[in-house]
Amino acid sequence: MRRHRAQAAQLAIRSRWWSRHSLLVRLLAMSLAIAACSIGATAWIAATNTSDAIRQQYTEDLSAGARIYDGVLGYAADHPTWAGVNTVADKLAAETGRQIVLTTVTGELIYSSAGAAAPPQSGAPAAVINPLAVSAFPGLSNTTGGIDPRAVGPFRLTDDEAATVRASAQDAVRCLTGLGIRASTRVLPSGRTIVDYGDGASSLAATRAPFPSPAAQAVRPSSSKSSAAGKCLSLLPDTITKSELFASKALSELIGDCAERQGLAFYATALRSGDINIDVTTDTLITPANQAIKGCVDTARREQLSAYVAPPALLYLAGFITTTPHNGLSGDTQRRIVLTALAILLVAVGAAAIAAAPLIRPLHALTVAAQRVGAGDRTARVDTGDSGQIGALAAAFNSMARELEVAERQRKQLVSDVAHELRTPLGNIRGWLEATQDGVATFDANLSQSLLDESMLLQHVIDDLQDLALAEAGELVFHPEPLDAAAVVRQVGAAHLAKADAAGVKITVDCPRPVQLTADVSRLRQALGNLVTNAVRYTPAGGRVSVRAERVGDMVTIEVSDTGIGIRAQDLPHVFDRFWRAEQSRSRRSGGSGLGLAITRHLVEAQGGTISVHSEPGAGSVFTITLPATE
């Protein structure tokens, strides 16, 4: 019973491990708080510093990569092959400190700043170099139509054409400046010089399309001053150059072919008849419905320019960035680390103080109570008022103190009971021996038998005490073996048959089938013998004692029942206590030593079984032994 109570107490303590009052939960919460603060602070500092470093590196990488990409793309837009790209690429590699590798789309090496021994490239390229389909690159915006504006091809002016246009543009600028209008010239990739004037938002090409276009009309001044500016702009030639005219006609033919393929015959006819023209100053189709053939315009431009630009290539960037590393931590970073460390220290100290404060008072009370128990006061108890681990510790201490108090009381009771049990037979032996010595009694066969009976009773008490002491110390030796419980029950019944007949009690054995289990046969007989002996002793003449064994599931149950005097309900918890008797008024001689049931319980539990009792006063008792069955 005490073992079951101890197990229940352990389960109750485990159930409180994770309650909100649990000391474990408190310590875990404190540890998590400190860890979270530490990790958060460390992560914040690391993230801040890393972000700054990454931001700086990203900016440098972006600047260098964009510069390389733009330089190589410009070369491809202005050259039909990659033959002379090393002139531009070597300069870019030296200026940016990056290794540059160019390959064809099939992986053949075009250029490497590392020389011919450049390792094969793996992974995705940094960008695809294609002037006719410009891919996005960080820091650079896509051009309209995806065609690099530097790819001009046949629209490039000859040197003489460029000089003539430039002279006309300069004359117009001087004229505008003389009128107080701010003006300047700008050269397009094709070599054409255009005039920017006014607020900078207006511009006009140095030459205009052969047919008046909305773009040209939109910039013509309307005020008196603008009229004067218009006279300046009239200095510009009214026709495009021969190179541009030839290229525009070829482009119109290509657009017309595409329009026919797309089922847009109207646009094809208009382009070929000159009703729709290409304004080379704006690179847009001059028509109110120009979006209808926008795709054809882009397709025709790529087809026209394909022979004037380098074939597509893959750009790989590797190497390192030549930046000066920082020497140590900056002042701001050092201040952040110091302040964060101080904050974590304050949080840790505060959390530890808060968690430790509730522990001081109950631990002090436990210390005082333990000192009292050590001094012999078994009544010392602790009341902490805590329902967590401290409360569980106080409850365990109080339980221990109660067990010590009970053990002390049992020890005193045991000494008293042992003395009482030994006093009666020893007193009888001494009395008869003194009577014989004084000549009052004659030492005959009857006296000899009486003294022998008293000696056997004394020996029986001593043997029971020794067995009980060994059982409680766990030193009883067991030899388990497979056996038939039915056979053991029949043997025990037959061994007690003569004693039962002498008491006028009938013994019946009910074991119709073999019942297999593994146990120590002698210890099992001893336990059953104690139960049968008690049943016969407390059953009046004419009563009955029944012993039965059967298998129930994976367990074997052995029952010893009688029709004796029974046991009161309030006495049932004490049945297996030492020196307990069902009838306290009976003599010690007829009642036995009072140790049999205590020994029986230890013999059964030591073999992995249990023993229980059910009884009613005047209706007899039933003792049940349960042991694991053998498969």
Buried (B, 14 or more C-beta within 10 A) or exposed (E): EEEEEEEEBEEEBEEBEEBEBBBEBBBEBBEEBBEEBBEEBEEEBEEEBEEBEEEEEEEBBBBBBBBBBBBBBBBBBBBEEBEEBBEBBEEBBEEBEBBBBBBEEEEEEBBBBEEEEBEEBEEEBBBBBBBBBBBEBEEBEEEEBBBBBBBBBBBBBEEEBBEBBBEBBBBBBEBBBEBEBEBBBEBBBBBBBBBBBBEEEBBBBBBBBEEEBEBBEEBBBEEEEBEBBBBBBEBBBEEBBEBBBEBBBBBBBBBBBBBBEBEBEBBBBBBBEEEBBBBBBBBBBBBEEEEBBEEBBBBBBBBBBBEBBBBBBBBBBBBEEEEEEEEEEEEEBEEBBEEBEEEBEEBBEEBEEEBEEBBEEBBEBBEEBBEBBEEEEBEBEBEBEBBBBBBBBBBBBBEEBEBEBEEEEBEEEBEEBBEEBBEBBBEBBEEBBEBBEEEEBEEEEEBEEEBEBBBEBBEBBBEBBEBBEBBEEEEBEEEBEEBBBBBBBBBBBEBBBEBBEEBEBBBEBEBEEEBBBBBBBEBBBBBBBBBBBBBBBBBEEEBBBBBBBBBEEEBBBBBBBBBBBBBEEEBBEEBBBBBBBBEEEBEBEEBBBBBBBBBBBBBBEBBEBBBEBEBEEEEBBBBBBBBBBBE
